[in-house]
């Protein structure tokens, strides 16, 4: 794959991860409401804090993961080892998410629009990351060219 295409795909994947973090954070208040309406007051008081903590934590951690993917993209395209490790580790990790999501949660939540959006973004990011992270770059690309590495 041409190096410039590989960079664009990796950067796009990084942006998708950041978008997923935003979706995750937007969905957080809906989870609190869902818990309050689905459980007794005592159970909701016990369940809501750890669920909210988990959702906020994961949402926030997706931001640096996406940013690192965007940042490493041009360096990965020219074959720098550290950048290859970053994008390939991210790709493999993100690729486990759709499988894990289905295995643990099944399809019962796919009537919730934010869940569907999040699942779609995860699948798109995983597929794109896998293709781009493990492709060989063809052609010339300079990771130090200012217009190629700045957003």
Secondary structure, DSSP 4 states (H G I P E B T S, - for coil): -BHHHHHHHHHHHHHHHHHHHHHHHHHHHHHHHHHHHHS-HHHHHHHHHHHHHHHHHHHHHHHHHHHHHHHHHHHHHTT-HHHHHHHHHHHHHHHHHHHHHHHHHTTTTTTSHHHHHHHHHHHHHHHHHHHHHTSPPBS---TT-HHHH--
